[in-house]
């Protein structure tokens, strides 16, 4: 497969694609192809279909990063290289059973209790814990950029 390494960034219920702006810019500067699909299509199935279409349009399997509700969306998508965040919900397909997955727990999260996060993280192949609140892509975008670059084997944004 040709093309650059790719990442698909999937926002949560209370965010929009623009919230991933600093992360998307950092990843593009590192040479990655980045797609940030718009959600809020009315159901988990419809949002999953929107992300699936974005994945299908890429030249190679991407890393999928889902924030909060976006973690539930990416769980049902096929054709990913790696998942960051696997959520709740009842998708038609459970990608986390078939490909590597990394869960990022946010120790300062006030939206999802860190203890619940650790329970959800148990099914992933790797776990990271950051001292951030619920939206590290807003408060600490460099952490997210570096994690994605590391998982895709590309150069870190700080090197």
VENGI-V818093 format. One record per backbone hydrogen bond with DSSP energy under -1.0 kcal/mol. NH is the residue of the N-H (numbers start at 1). CO is the residue of the C=O. If there is no record, write none. Layout:
BEGIN
NH_CO + NH_CO
END
This chain:
BEGIN
7_33 + 8_63 + 9_35 + 10_65 + 15_12 + 19_16 + 20_17 + 21_18 + 24_20 + 25_21 + 26_22 + 27_23 + 28_24 + 29_25 + 30_26 + 31_28 + 32_27 + 33_5 + 35_7 + 47_43 + 48_44 + 49_45 + 50_46 + 51_47 + 52_48 + 53_49 + 54_50 + 55_51 + 56_52 + 57_53 + 58_55 + 63_6 + 64_82 + 65_8 + 66_84 + 67_10 + 70_67 + 71_68 + 73_69 + 74_70 + 75_71 + 76_73 + 77_74 + 81_62 + 83_100 + 84_64 + 85_102 + 87_71 + 95_75 + 97_94 + 98_95 + 99_95 + 102_83 + 103_126 + 105_128 + 107_130 + 108_132 + 109_106 + 117_113 + 118_114 + 119_115 + 120_116 + 121_117 + 124_121 + 126_101 + 128_103 + 130_105 + 132_130 + 138_135 + 139_135 + 140_136 + 143_140 + 145_141 + 146_142 + 147_143 + 148_144 + 149_145 + 150_146 + 151_147 + 152_148 + 154_149 + 159_156
END
